[in-house]
Amino acid sequence: MESKFTRLNFSPALRFHRGSRKEMRTNRHGFTLIELLVAISIVGIMVALLLPAVQSAREAGRRATCQNNLKQICISIDLHVASTRHYPFGGWGHEWVGVPGRGSGARQPGSWVYSVLPYLEHGDLHDLGINHTGAAEDEDYSRRLSTPLPVFTCPTRRTCATWEVASSYAYAGMPRPAGHVPRVARSDYAINGGASHVLSFRGPESLEVGDDRLYWKDKTYVGTFTGVSHLRTAASLNTFDDGFGKTYLVGEKMIDPSMYDNGLSVGDNDSIYSGFSNDLHRYTGLLGSSSPWLPPIPDGNENIEPRGYVRFGSAHGDGFHMAYCDGAVKFIDFGVDPEVHFRAGHRRDEGIAIELLR
């Protein structure tokens, strides 16, 4: 007797249908094109939402590094002041570089940056070329010119590297008294020069000429200087009528983005070891101008911005970092009142600085 179960017999069509359903169930393990496109769209939206946050976090990190750089520079200047009782002099002119063994005052042809190297734990770099002459001296000076320092580089703007010497400013790679290089180290920071009508100076023809005070008698027309450092001069501690906490010390400088790496900017063509120049000195005022105030500006076209190459500024977009003479480092908005900015550039803003405008 056959069981009712044995009599059951599925038709080929039904078996095929069941097999098809099994195949269908197996095929549904993949994604349809529409599902894939939806997933890609969702991922794209998430990336678009997260990217600004990632970029903002990265910029915050770069700003923190920039702020720390200025703090370290500020400390080095303070140590210099504690040792010498004056701020580092600005040097003789842009065609000169630092010379070891000549101090950091009127006899030093090199920049304020060169003078504070020992206080940044770079005494060996500062002393390169000492007691050397001829080819050995030239080699040592070239090594210094080709040595960039991270503490003078804003990571938002560019990397710490050497940069090309433009042919129109060939002296930067062949300065007095020695050194021959195609690329030099540069700085994203400048010391406070106050207000001035002296923005550039080549300097004397030799060390002997520069050591003669008579040479400078008709050159140092910066007697009304009220900043911190300038051409062959600098402030002493007893000249801060307004207090150290109200006076700029050193801050970020404005540069044309199209000239970050080619050395063509008037305010970014020399090395960090060169003497007095727009590269290492910036101003809050300009004498002899119909508009004496020089408010800070973001990096922009140097040929469009009036006197952009002598202003403070930055690549940060909404402001710049500034260290004050009391050691504080602040982020200042580009919308700062021009008069407030002007006064902060002077250690005697209630006296001489205001008289300069009349």
Beta strands, then each sheet from edge to edge (+ up, - down):
strand 1: 162-164
strand 2: 183-185
strand 3: 189-192
strand 4: 195-196
strand 5: 229-230
strand 6: 233-234
strand 7: 248-252
strand 8: 281-282
strand 9: 285-286
strand 10: 297-298
strand 11: 313-314
strand 12: 319-324
strand 13: 329-333
sheet 1: 1+ 2-
sheet 2: 8+ 3+ 7- 12+ 13-
sheet 3: 4+ 9+
sheet 4: 5+ 6-
sheet 5: 10+ 11+
end
